[in-house]
Amino acid sequence: MTYTVLFLCTGNIGRSPLAAALGRHKLARALAIKNQSLGESGILVRSAGTHAPEGMAASPRGAAVAAEHGVNLTGHVSTRLTIPMTEEADRIFCMDAAQVAYVGSLGVHRPVELLDPAGNDIPDPHGQDLEFFRKVADQIAAALDERLPEILEEAGRAGR
């Protein structure tokens, strides 16, 4: 059985690909496996955008900041959110309240929540400088660190 975590932002070129890459990395480390083996362990981490143009690469600044965090966004291709993606996800984490509202308007029957457990929006770094991207990446990493125990517990209960 697969436990699926879906990270959402607007364009799927900045925040959500970074969250997915960092999430994979942190989950793999917690399970003492390689990132490439995460899917084999029964955990799937995906990202999409509520209004993503299909087929775009990750933001160059986002890719640079990802590398600073030890993850690679090379090969990322933006994907627009679909209803089947939401139905396959066990957890859906959004970067801001507008995305939570949008997904809710689709009639999704899964828990949809902000990635930041404190309920803060993670701002969109699109068009911002590298330092702003770094702050966003740090906020994403901190939120993932807080979410990691619950994700691992739920994945374990799901029989991954």
ABEGO torsion letter per residue (X at the ends): XBBBBBBBBAAGABAAAAAAAAAAAAAAAAAGBBAAAAAAAGBBBBBBBAABBBGBBBBAAAAAAAAAAGBBABGBBBBBBBAAAAAABABBBBABAAAAAAAAAAGBABBBBBABAAGBBBBBABGBBAAAAAAAAAAAAAAAAAAAAAAAAAAAAAGX
